[in-house]
C-alpha cells in the first residue's frame, strides 16, 4: 500500500524520518515532483513530500539574502524577488518541459539537484549561492549548517555537500541563499551560419574580450527553428548575452558585434527577445518535445564539446546544442541511450560528466543516470552515506 507523508513542520518531518529509520522503511523524497524522472528509479511505497513545508521565512533586499522553507514554490520566490528587481542569478532550469511533468518547482528541489542555467558560466552554480541549510538526517535529527553571510569554513562543508545530493543524504527543510540585482537591460549578439567548431572558437574569443558576456550558447541548425517561433534566420545561431546599464550594453554589444562580423553575419536582439531566448535556452526548449527519447546533460571542457558530438554522430543518431561556451552539451539520442559509448568518448576527451536527464522506464532501469564514481570516490561516498543515513532510507538507488 502506497503512503505519502506531507509534514507541515520540521518537527513533524523529523518524526516521520525517525519512525522510518526505526522500521528500516525507505522514503522517496520529493518536492514539487517536477524532476521525478531525474536519476535512477526509487522504488518504495512511502513518499515524503516537502510541499507543505512552504513559505518565505525572511527576505532582506538590502543584504540580498533570503531564507525559505524548501517546499516554497519557485513562483513565490521569484515574485518576491521581482518586486525588488532582484533574481536568482544562477537561472535554475524549469524541468517540466523536458520531463513532461506538472506541479510546481520548489526552491528545495533547485538546491537538492544543484540546478543551474546559462549564467552558471560566469556567476557560478546553485551551490555557490547557498549560504545555509537546515535538514533532517537519517536518524531523524535536525541539523543546521551555515548562515546568512558568506564565510570561510573548515572541515566538512555541509551546505555544499547537501546541495546536489538529490535527497540521498538528508531531507532539506530550510535554505538560505544570496540573490543579486536584476540587470537593467540585456541584449543578445547573434552570429549566423557557423559550424560547431567555428562557433566554439568564436565563443572562446568573445568570452576572452572585455565585454563581460553573461551567456554563450550555440544553437545548431537542427534546433535553431525551435527558438523564437522560427524567427531566427536560416543556419546555426551562435548567441552571446550582454547585460547591464543601457549605455554600457550598447557599447559592449557593438564591440562584440564588430569582432564577430569578421567571421559571420551578425545581428543584435532587443531586450524583450533576449529575455525569451535565454529562458528557452535555460529550459532546453528544443527537447521539450513530448517524447521520452534519452536526453543527456554533458559537462565537458568547452573546447571538447563539439568534438564529442562529432564523434558520436559517426556511430549513433544524436541531436545536440551547446550552452556554457560549449561546455554544457544537451544531447538527445534518437534510439538507444548509448551510455557506454558516450562516457567512453568523454573520458577520451579529457573527462567530464554525463547525466541522464530523461529516458524510458526500461532505459532508466538499466543505465546509471549519474557518472559512475571511481573506486576511491565511491568509497568516500559510501562513508558519507553511512554517516548521514545509516539505515539507507533516503531515496535508495537514485544516484546509483
C-alpha positions as CSV (number, residue, x, y, z in Angstrom):
1,X,0.0,0.0,0.0
2,X,1.4,3.4,-1.1
3,X,1.6,6.1,1.6
4,X,2.5,9.7,1.1
5,X,3.6,11.9,4.1
6,X,3.2,15.7,3.8
7,X,4.6,17.1,7.0
8,X,3.6,20.7,7.8
9,X,6.6,21.4,10.1
10,X,10.2,20.4,10.5
11,X,9.4,18.6,13.8
12,X,6.8,16.5,12.1
13,X,9.2,15.7,9.2
14,X,11.8,14.6,11.7
15,X,9.3,12.3,13.5
16,X,8.4,10.7,10.2
17,X,12.1,10.1,9.3
18,X,12.8,8.7,12.8
19,X,9.9,6.3,12.5
20,X,11.0,5.1,9.0
21,X,14.6,4.7,10.3
22,X,13.3,2.6,13.2
23,X,11.5,0.2,10.8
24,X,14.1,0.4,8.1
25,X,11.5,1.5,5.6
26,X,12.9,3.6,2.7
27,X,11.4,7.0,1.8
28,X,11.2,8.6,-1.6
29,X,11.9,12.3,-1.1
30,X,10.0,14.7,-3.4
31,X,9.3,18.4,-3.6
32,X,7.0,19.6,-6.4
33,X,7.6,16.4,-8.4
34,X,8.7,18.2,-11.5
35,X,12.0,16.3,-11.7
36,X,10.6,12.9,-10.7
37,X,12.3,11.2,-13.7
38,X,15.7,12.5,-13.0
39,X,18.1,9.9,-11.6
40,X,17.5,6.1,-11.3
41,X,14.1,4.9,-10.1
42,X,13.4,4.9,-6.3
43,X,11.1,2.0,-5.5
44,X,9.4,2.3,-2.2
45,X,5.8,2.5,-1.1
46,X,6.5,5.5,1.2
47,X,6.9,9.1,-0.2
48,X,7.8,12.1,1.9
49,X,6.8,15.3,0.3
50,X,8.1,18.8,1.3
51,X,5.3,20.7,-0.5
52,X,3.6,21.7,2.8
53,X,6.9,22.9,4.3
54,X,6.3,26.2,2.5
55,X,6.8,29.9,2.9
56,X,9.4,32.6,2.8
57,X,10.9,33.0,6.3
58,X,12.9,36.1,5.8
59,X,14.0,38.4,2.9
60,X,16.3,41.3,3.3
61,X,16.7,43.0,-0.1
62,X,19.4,45.4,1.2
63,X,21.6,42.4,2.3
64,X,20.4,40.4,-0.8
65,X,19.6,37.3,1.2
66,X,16.5,35.2,1.5
67,X,15.5,32.2,3.7
68,X,12.7,29.9,2.8
69,X,11.2,26.6,3.6
70,X,12.1,24.0,1.0
71,X,8.6,23.4,-0.3
72,X,8.2,27.0,-1.3
73,X,7.2,27.2,-4.9
74,X,9.7,28.9,-7.2
75,X,6.9,31.2,-8.5
76,X,6.5,32.6,-5.0
77,X,10.3,33.1,-4.6
78,X,10.6,34.8,-8.0
79,X,7.6,37.0,-7.4
80,X,9.1,38.3,-4.1
81,X,12.4,39.0,-5.8
82,X,10.8,40.7,-8.8
83,X,9.2,43.3,-6.6
84,X,12.7,44.4,-5.6
85,X,14.2,43.9,-9.0
86,X,16.3,41.0,-7.8
87,X,16.9,37.5,-9.0
88,X,18.4,34.1,-8.5
89,X,21.4,34.8,-10.6
90,X,22.2,31.2,-11.5
91,X,19.0,30.9,-13.5
92,X,17.6,27.5,-12.3
93,X,16.0,25.5,-15.1
94,X,12.4,24.5,-15.1
95,X,12.4,20.8,-15.9
96,X,8.7,20.4,-16.6
97,X,9.0,20.8,-20.4
98,X,11.7,18.2,-21.0
99,X,10.4,15.8,-18.3
100,X,6.8,16.1,-19.2
101,X,5.8,16.7,-15.6
102,X,3.3,19.1,-14.0
103,X,3.2,20.5,-10.5
104,X,5.3,23.5,-9.2
105,X,9.1,23.5,-8.9
106,X,10.3,24.3,-5.4
107,X,13.3,26.1,-4.0
108,X,14.3,23.0,-2.1
109,X,14.3,20.9,-5.4
110,X,16.5,23.5,-7.0
111,X,19.2,23.2,-4.4
112,X,18.8,19.4,-3.9
113,X,19.6,19.0,-7.5
114,X,22.0,21.9,-7.8
115,X,20.0,23.2,-10.8
116,X,21.9,25.9,-12.7
117,X,21.2,27.7,-16.1
118,X,23.1,29.7,-18.7
119,X,24.6,32.3,-16.3
120,X,26.4,29.5,-14.5
121,X,29.2,30.2,-16.9
122,X,30.0,33.5,-15.2
123,X,28.2,33.6,-11.9
124,X,28.6,30.1,-10.5
125,X,26.3,27.1,-9.8
126,X,23.3,27.0,-7.4
127,X,25.6,25.7,-4.6
128,X,27.8,28.8,-4.9
129,X,24.8,30.9,-3.9
130,X,23.6,28.7,-1.0
131,X,24.6,30.2,2.4
132,X,22.9,28.0,4.9
133,X,20.6,25.0,5.4
134,X,18.5,23.1,7.9
135,X,18.0,19.4,7.2
136,X,16.9,16.2,8.9
137,X,19.4,13.3,8.8
138,X,18.7,9.6,8.5
139,X,18.3,9.3,12.3
140,X,15.6,12.0,12.4
141,X,17.9,14.6,13.9
142,X,17.6,18.3,12.8
143,X,20.9,19.8,11.8
144,X,21.7,23.4,10.9
145,X,24.8,24.5,8.9
146,X,25.9,27.8,7.5
147,X,24.2,31.2,7.9
148,X,23.1,34.3,6.2
149,X,26.6,35.6,5.2
150,X,29.4,34.1,3.1
151,X,32.3,32.9,5.2
152,X,35.3,30.6,5.1
153,X,34.8,27.1,6.6
154,X,37.0,24.4,7.9
155,X,36.2,20.7,7.9
156,X,33.1,19.3,6.1
157,X,31.1,22.0,4.3
158,X,27.6,20.5,4.8
159,X,26.0,23.3,2.8
160,X,27.9,22.3,-0.3
161,X,27.7,18.6,0.4
162,X,23.8,18.5,0.7
163,X,23.4,20.7,-2.4
164,X,23.3,18.4,-5.4
165,X,22.8,15.2,-3.3
166,X,19.3,14.7,-4.7
167,X,17.8,13.9,-1.3
168,X,20.1,10.9,-0.7
169,X,21.9,12.3,2.4
170,X,19.2,14.3,4.2
171,X,15.8,16.0,4.0
172,X,16.3,19.7,3.4
173,X,13.8,21.7,5.3
174,X,15.1,25.3,5.0
175,X,17.6,27.1,2.7
176,X,19.2,30.5,3.0
177,X,20.7,31.9,-0.2
178,X,22.0,35.0,-1.7
179,X,20.3,36.9,-4.5
180,X,21.5,39.6,-6.9
181,X,20.1,42.7,-8.7
182,X,18.3,42.2,-12.0
183,X,20.3,43.7,-14.8
184,X,18.7,46.9,-16.0
185,X,18.8,45.8,-19.6
186,X,20.1,42.9,-21.8
187,X,20.8,42.3,-25.5
188,X,22.0,39.3,-27.5
189,X,24.6,39.4,-30.2
190,X,23.9,36.7,-32.8
191,X,26.4,35.3,-35.3
192,X,24.8,33.1,-38.0
193,X,25.9,30.2,-40.1
194,X,28.9,29.0,-38.0
195,X,29.5,25.2,-37.7
196,X,30.1,23.7,-34.3
197,X,33.9,24.0,-34.4
198,X,33.8,27.6,-35.7
199,X,31.2,28.5,-33.0
200,X,33.4,27.1,-30.3
201,X,36.3,29.3,-31.5
202,X,34.0,32.4,-31.8
203,X,32.6,31.9,-28.3
204,X,36.1,31.4,-26.8
205,X,37.2,34.6,-28.5
206,X,34.1,36.5,-27.3
207,X,34.5,35.3,-23.7
208,X,38.1,36.5,-23.7
209,X,37.1,40.0,-24.7
210,X,36.4,42.8,-22.1
211,X,32.7,42.8,-22.9
212,X,31.6,40.6,-19.9
213,X,29.1,38.4,-21.8
214,X,26.8,36.6,-19.3
215,X,25.8,33.8,-21.6
216,X,27.3,32.0,-24.6
217,X,25.4,29.3,-26.5
218,X,25.4,27.7,-29.9
219,X,22.1,26.7,-31.4
220,X,22.7,24.2,-34.1
221,X,20.8,24.1,-37.4
222,X,18.7,21.2,-36.1
223,X,17.3,23.2,-33.1
224,X,17.5,26.8,-34.3
225,X,14.0,26.8,-35.6
226,X,12.6,25.8,-32.2
227,X,13.6,29.2,-30.7
228,X,11.7,32.5,-31.0
229,X,9.0,31.0,-33.2
230,X,11.4,30.1,-36.0
231,X,12.2,33.8,-36.4
232,X,16.0,33.4,-36.4
233,X,17.5,33.4,-39.9
234,X,18.5,30.2,-41.6
235,X,21.6,28.5,-40.3
236,X,23.0,27.8,-36.9
237,X,23.0,30.7,-34.4
238,X,25.8,31.5,-32.0
239,X,24.4,33.7,-29.3
240,X,26.1,35.9,-26.6
241,X,24.2,37.8,-23.9
242,X,25.3,41.3,-22.7
243,X,23.7,42.7,-19.6
244,X,24.0,45.9,-17.6
245,X,23.2,49.6,-17.9
246,X,21.8,50.7,-21.2
247,X,24.8,52.8,-22.4
248,X,27.2,50.0,-21.4
249,X,25.2,47.3,-23.0
250,X,25.0,49.3,-26.3
251,X,28.8,49.9,-26.3
252,X,29.8,46.4,-25.4
253,X,27.3,44.9,-27.9
254,X,28.7,47.0,-30.7
255,X,32.2,46.0,-29.8
256,X,31.3,42.3,-29.8
257,X,29.2,42.7,-33.0
258,X,32.2,44.2,-34.8
259,X,34.5,41.4,-33.7
260,X,32.1,38.6,-34.8
261,X,31.3,40.4,-38.1
262,X,34.7,39.3,-39.3
263,X,33.7,35.7,-39.3
264,X,29.9,35.7,-39.8
265,X,26.8,37.8,-40.5
266,X,25.7,39.4,-37.1
267,X,22.7,41.0,-35.6
268,X,21.7,42.2,-32.2
269,X,18.4,41.2,-30.5
270,X,16.5,43.6,-28.3
271,X,15.8,43.1,-24.5
272,X,12.4,41.6,-24.9
273,X,13.5,39.0,-27.4
274,X,16.7,38.4,-25.4
275,X,14.7,37.5,-22.3
276,X,12.6,35.0,-24.2
277,X,15.5,33.4,-26.0
278,X,17.6,32.8,-22.9
279,X,14.6,31.4,-20.9
280,X,14.1,28.9,-23.7
281,X,17.8,28.0,-23.7
282,X,17.6,27.6,-19.9
283,X,14.7,25.3,-20.2
284,X,16.1,23.3,-23.1
285,X,13.1,24.1,-25.2
286,X,14.1,22.0,-28.3
287,X,13.8,18.8,-26.3
288,X,10.6,19.7,-24.5
289,X,9.1,17.6,-27.3
290,X,6.7,15.3,-25.6
291,X,8.9,12.3,-26.1
292,X,10.9,10.1,-23.7
293,X,13.9,9.9,-26.0
294,X,17.0,9.7,-23.9
295,X,18.2,13.1,-23.0
296,X,21.8,13.7,-21.7
297,X,23.3,16.7,-19.9
298,X,27.0,16.6,-20.5
299,X,29.5,18.8,-18.8
300,X,32.9,18.9,-20.6
301,X,35.7,21.3,-21.5
302,X,34.3,24.0,-23.8
303,X,36.9,23.1,-26.4
304,X,35.9,19.5,-26.4
305,X,32.1,19.7,-26.7
306,X,31.9,19.9,-30.5
307,X,34.4,17.1,-30.7
308,X,32.3,14.8,-28.6
309,X,29.2,15.5,-30.7
310,X,31.1,14.9,-34.0
311,X,32.5,11.6,-32.7
312,X,29.0,10.4,-31.5
313,X,27.4,11.3,-34.8
314,X,29.6,8.8,-36.6
315,X,28.1,5.9,-34.5
316,X,24.7,7.0,-33.3
317,X,21.7,9.1,-34.1
318,X,22.1,12.2,-31.9
319,X,20.8,15.8,-31.9
320,X,22.6,18.4,-29.8
321,X,23.1,22.1,-28.9
322,X,25.5,23.9,-26.6
323,X,25.5,26.2,-23.6
324,X,28.2,27.5,-21.3
325,X,30.5,28.4,-24.3
326,X,30.3,24.8,-25.4
327,X,31.0,23.2,-22.0
328,X,27.4,22.1,-21.5
329,X,26.1,19.9,-24.2
330,X,22.5,18.8,-24.4
331,X,22.2,15.5,-26.3
332,X,19.1,13.8,-27.4
333,X,19.5,10.3,-28.6
334,X,17.3,9.1,-31.4
335,X,17.3,5.4,-30.4
336,X,19.4,3.7,-27.7
337,X,20.8,5.7,-24.7
338,X,24.4,4.8,-25.8
339,X,25.7,5.4,-22.2
340,X,28.9,3.4,-22.6
341,X,29.7,4.9,-25.9
342,X,29.1,8.4,-24.6
343,X,31.0,8.1,-21.4
344,X,33.9,6.4,-23.3
345,X,34.2,9.4,-25.6
346,X,34.0,11.8,-22.7
347,X,36.9,10.0,-20.9
348,X,38.9,10.1,-24.1
349,X,38.4,13.8,-24.5
350,X,39.8,14.6,-21.1
351,X,36.9,13.8,-18.8
352,X,33.6,15.3,-17.8
353,X,30.2,14.3,-16.5
354,X,27.2,12.8,-18.3
355,X,23.8,12.8,-16.5
356,X,20.8,11.0,-18.0
357,X,18.0,13.6,-17.5
358,X,15.2,11.7,-19.3
359,X,14.6,8.2,-20.6
360,X,12.1,5.5,-20.9
361,X,11.5,3.3,-17.8
362,X,13.4,0.4,-19.3
363,X,16.5,2.6,-20.0
364,X,16.3,4.2,-16.5
365,X,16.3,0.7,-15.0
366,X,19.4,-0.4,-17.0
367,X,21.5,2.8,-17.2
368,X,23.4,4.6,-14.4
369,X,21.9,8.1,-14.6
370,X,24.9,9.7,-13.0
371,X,28.5,9.3,-13.8
372,X,29.9,6.1,-12.2
373,X,32.3,7.1,-9.4
374,X,35.9,6.0,-9.3
375,X,36.6,3.4,-6.5
376,X,38.2,5.9,-4.1
377,X,35.4,8.4,-4.6
378,X,32.7,5.6,-4.3
379,X,34.3,4.5,-1.0
380,X,34.2,8.1,0.3
381,X,30.5,8.5,-0.8
382,X,29.6,5.2,0.9
383,X,31.2,6.5,4.2
384,X,29.3,9.8,3.9
385,X,26.0,8.0,3.2
386,X,26.6,5.7,6.2
387,X,27.3,8.8,8.4
388,X,24.3,10.8,7.3
389,X,21.8,8.0,6.5
390,X,23.0,4.8,8.3
391,X,19.7,2.9,7.6
392,X,19.8,3.9,3.9
393,X,16.2,5.2,3.9
394,X,16.6,8.4,1.8
395,X,16.0,7.9,-2.0
396,X,17.8,4.5,-2.2
397,X,19.2,3.8,-5.6
398,X,18.5,7.3,-7.0
399,X,22.2,8.1,-7.6
400,X,23.2,4.5,-8.4
